[in-house]
Every structure is written in structure tokens, then in C-alpha cells.
Amino acid sequence: MPTMSRVADLRGKTAVVTGGAGGIGQALGRRFGRAGMKVVLADVLAEPLREATRALADEGIEAAGVVTDVTDYTSVEALADAARDRFGGVHVVCNNAGTGAVSEGYLWEHDLADWRWGIDVNVLGVIHGIKAFVPILLEAGEGHLINTCSGNGGFAPIARGAMGGPATAVYPMTKAAVLCLTESLYTHLEMTGTRVRAHVLFPGGFLNTGIWESWRHRPDRYAATQQRRTPETTLAGVVDRFEAAGAHVEFTPLDTVADLVIDGIAAERFWMMGPPTAADQVVSKKAASILARGEPDYLVDVLVQHAESTSDEGGRP
Ligand SMILES: NC(=O)c1ccc[n+]([C@@H]2O[C@H](COP(=O)([O-])OP(=O)(O)OC[C@H]3O[C@@H](n4cnc5c(N)ncnc54)[C@H](O)[C@@H]3O)[C@@H](O)[C@H]2O)c1
């Protein structure tokens, strides 16, 4: 495999991060900036995006914010144009924008509007990012495209939530798709002989970000079509439920996630993940189940998982 950019090579180059107005995206932007990169943050939320961009600029990072809706290909193309116009090229792209895609009840009861919203942002958004940016990376001749996945779906779906009832199937389905897309992309890039690489990021741990309360910014076009029977999720409520189930909740610093990406680029690591945790057992159990043509006994039960470990990744976004 050819040698790629190392961290030092990133200096002076440009990173584009979708979902950059907060959470993991902003942390990635800051980390890229501190590595000497120019940074384009993209998000659908204009005001938080402005604040996030200003925070980076206040640190001396050359940063630009571009309001972007990843569900709209024209908007993502405009982001690519803006990044090139402003900084002359693009070398690292993080398809990181995401929505919590929570839906209540059993899978067959989920609101179709929840499916559409989750699929449009988490899957189509990534496809749009690939289509708009890979040709630019190919033109540059080197670079990295990083898609944000999750153990919830990337490994196996969380089937049962912290209250013991069914957990949303929307989110894990979209993240399973993100892994599949990234695997295909990796192969297709390799087939062309390019030095451009695809990576998949599993943020890991319990992260204090906006994803738990995505419903606060739900666009009208995805308005619920069914009457909700339960209150919307809040991070405080999730923490309470985990603690009531005997699990101690400790948030992983977002800088740790950003380090996975920087280190993963330097090491040319496809799987951008932290050190092994109990969640890895889901992967081996799943492989064993497939090979044995057995029952899917690896499916994640968040309560059981927390009884086993409080530092794994599989039970949350
Ligand atoms: N927080 C976790 O525990 C966790 C764990 C694993 C994976 N992830 C993934 O990490 C990524 C970042 O999420 P986060 O946890 O930082 O949450 P977050 O809500 O803080 O960040 C997501 C960002 O995406 C933006 N976004 C939503 N819809 C968009 C659209 N249509 N166009 C452009 N931007 C849009 C939001 O405005 C928000 O700023 C997501 O893909 C999420 O699924 C999060």
C-alpha cells in the first residue's frame, strides 16, 4: 500500500467537516486547525455554525463556516465550491453531520418521517459528501475521507434500550449503511491506484453532544406524522436511565475522538477506533453467529451490556 499523508503533511492543507457547528464536528475542526490545517466547518444551523467558526478563528485557526444542508446535493456541491474558492483545495473531508434519528415503539410502528429524516441526513448526506468531494480529492492526488459511524449499527443494532423497551431501529440502520458505504468506497479508491483513502470513525464512549436532542432542530419537512406517545429524548433523561440501571455515566472528551482521526490519518487506519472495549465482543460474537449459521445472539441489550462494562461503545449513538 502506498505511503500517505502524515500529520505533518496536513499543515497548510484544508479540511472540511460537516456537522461542524458543535459536538464531534467542532472538535474535529479544532484539532485539524491545531495541526496547522485550514478548516471549513459546514452545518445546517447557521448561528451555532457562526459561533463555532468564530471560536476556531479566536484560536488563530484559519476557519470558514458554510451553511450547508447535507440532505441537499446542490448545497453540498456549493460547500465544495466554497471550500476550494476560499482555500484553493480540499484534502480531508469528514462526513460527520448526523441526526439522532430516534423513533418510538417497535420497528413496524416507527414514524415514516423518522425514517426519511434519518436516512436523508445520515445516509444520503454521506453519499452526497462522497459524490461532491471524492473527485476533488482525486484531483489533489492524496487525501482522506472520513465517515462518522457508530457501534450502534456499525457493529450491531442496539435492539433494546435503557428502559428495557425497543430501541430505535432508524439510527443503527443508517450507521450500518455508513459502514457499508465506506467499505465500498475504500475498495473503489484502491482500484483506481490513488493515494486517497477512505476511513470510518467510531467515536466510542458516551459523548456529551447535541445528537441526543436532535429533535430540537427537526426540519419542518420531516415533521412527525404520528402522535408521540412518549416525551422526546433528552441527554439528562438518558443519563438518569443509565444511572437508574446501575451504570455510571462518564463522558468521553471530544478531543479524544478528534485524536482518533488525526492518529488514524497518520497511521492510514481504516477503522478509526479507540482501544478494545467490551463492545468488541459484539463483533466476535456476530462473526461466530454468522459462521455457525446460528441465532443472532450478539444483538446488543444495553442494560446487559452496561452490567458488563460502562466504557463500551455499542449502547449509544
Ligand atoms: N454523540 C455520540 O455519542 C455519537 C456516537 C457515535 C457516533 N456519533 C455520530 O457523530 C456525528 C456527530 O454527532 P455529534 O454527536 O457531534 O452530535 P451533534 O448533534 O452535536 O452534531 C451533529 C451536527 O450535525 C448537524 N446536522 C444535522 N442535520 C444536518 C444537515 N441536514 N446538514 C448539515 N448538518 C446537519 C447538526 O446541526 C449538528 O451540529 C453524527 O454522525 C453521529 O451520528 C455520535
The ligand as an SDF file (V2000), in Angstrom:
LIG
                    3D

 44 48  0  0  0  0  0  0  0  0999 V2000
  -22.5640   11.5360   20.3890 N   0  0  0  0  0  0  0  0  0  0  0  0
  -22.3350   10.2340   20.3070 C   0  0  0  0  0  0  0  0  0  0  0  0
  -22.3790    9.5260   21.3210 O   0  0  0  0  0  0  0  0  0  0  0  0
  -22.0100    9.6050   18.9740 C   0  0  0  0  0  0  0  0  0  0  0  0
  -21.5420    8.2770   18.9680 C   0  0  0  0  0  0  0  0  0  0  0  0
  -21.2850    7.6720   17.7440 C   0  0  0  0  0  0  0  0  0  0  0  0
  -21.4560    8.3990   16.5640 C   0  0  0  0  0  0  0  0  0  0  0  0
  -21.8960    9.6950   16.6130 N   0  0  0  0  0  0  0  0  0  0  0  0
  -22.0320   10.4060   15.3370 C   0  0  0  0  0  0  0  0  0  0  0  0
  -21.1870   11.5490   15.3840 O   0  0  0  0  0  0  0  0  0  0  0  0
  -21.6380   12.5040   14.4220 C   0  0  0  0  0  0  0  0  0  0  0  0
  -21.6540   13.8740   15.0580 C   0  0  0  0  0  0  0  0  0  0  0  0
  -22.6490   13.9060   16.0480 O   0  0  0  0  0  0  0  0  0  0  0  0
  -22.4810   14.5870   17.4720 P   0  0  0  0  0  0  0  0  0  0  0  0
  -22.5580   13.5090   18.4680 O   0  0  0  0  0  0  0  0  0  0  0  0
  -21.3360   15.5110   17.4720 O   0  0  0  0  0  0  0  0  0  0  0  0
  -23.8820   15.3570   17.5770 O   0  0  0  0  0  0  0  0  0  0  0  0
  -24.2660   16.8720   17.3100 P   0  0  0  0  0  0  0  0  0  0  0  0
  -25.7580   16.8960   17.2410 O   0  0  0  0  0  0  0  0  0  0  0  0
  -23.6090   17.7320   18.3160 O   0  0  0  0  0  0  0  0  0  0  0  0
  -23.6410   17.1720   15.8840 O   0  0  0  0  0  0  0  0  0  0  0  0
  -24.2860   16.8240   14.6800 C   0  0  0  0  0  0  0  0  0  0  0  0
  -24.3160   18.0520   13.8040 C   0  0  0  0  0  0  0  0  0  0  0  0
  -24.8890   17.6910   12.5380 O   0  0  0  0  0  0  0  0  0  0  0  0
  -25.6700   18.7900   12.1190 C   0  0  0  0  0  0  0  0  0  0  0  0
  -26.6640   18.4100   11.1230 N   0  0  0  0  0  0  0  0  0  0  0  0
  -27.8300   17.7490   11.3110 C   0  0  0  0  0  0  0  0  0  0  0  0
  -28.5140   17.6780   10.1650 N   0  0  0  0  0  0  0  0  0  0  0  0
  -27.7620   18.3000    9.2260 C   0  0  0  0  0  0  0  0  0  0  0  0
  -27.9440   18.5600    7.8470 C   0  0  0  0  0  0  0  0  0  0  0  0
  -29.0550   18.1620    7.1970 N   0  0  0  0  0  0  0  0  0  0  0  0
  -26.9630   19.2060    7.1820 N   0  0  0  0  0  0  0  0  0  0  0  0
  -25.8470   19.6240    7.8350 C   0  0  0  0  0  0  0  0  0  0  0  0
  -25.6400   19.4390    9.1440 N   0  0  0  0  0  0  0  0  0  0  0  0
  -26.5860   18.7720    9.8400 C   0  0  0  0  0  0  0  0  0  0  0  0
  -26.3290   19.3000   13.3950 C   0  0  0  0  0  0  0  0  0  0  0  0
  -26.8270   20.6040   13.2570 O   0  0  0  0  0  0  0  0  0  0  0  0
  -25.1900   19.1710   14.4030 C   0  0  0  0  0  0  0  0  0  0  0  0
  -24.4550   20.3690   14.5140 O   0  0  0  0  0  0  0  0  0  0  0  0
  -23.0070   12.0180   13.9490 C   0  0  0  0  0  0  0  0  0  0  0  0
  -22.8620   11.4080   12.6770 O   0  0  0  0  0  0  0  0  0  0  0  0
  -23.3780   10.9890   14.9980 C   0  0  0  0  0  0  0  0  0  0  0  0
  -24.2610   10.0400   14.4890 O   0  0  0  0  0  0  0  0  0  0  0  0
  -22.1670   10.3110   17.7860 C   0  0  0  0  0  0  0  0  0  0  0  0
  1  2  1  0
  2  3  2  0
  2  4  1  0
  4  5  1  0
  4 44  2  0
  5  6  2  0
  6  7  1  0
  7  8  2  0
  8  9  1  0
  8 44  1  0
  9 10  1  0
  9 42  1  0
 10 11  1  0
 11 12  1  0
 11 40  1  0
 12 13  1  0
 13 14  1  0
 14 15  2  0
 14 16  1  0
 14 17  1  0
 17 18  1  0
 18 19  2  0
 18 20  1  0
 18 21  1  0
 21 22  1  0
 22 23  1  0
 23 24  1  0
 23 38  1  0
 24 25  1  0
 25 26  1  0
 25 36  1  0
 26 27  1  0
 26 35  1  0
 27 28  2  0
 28 29  1  0
 29 30  1  0
 29 35  2  0
 30 31  1  0
 30 32  2  0
 32 33  1  0
 33 34  2  0
 34 35  1  0
 36 37  1  0
 36 38  1  0
 38 39  1  0
 40 41  1  0
 40 42  1  0
 42 43  1  0
M  CHG  2   8   1  16  -1
M  END
$$$$
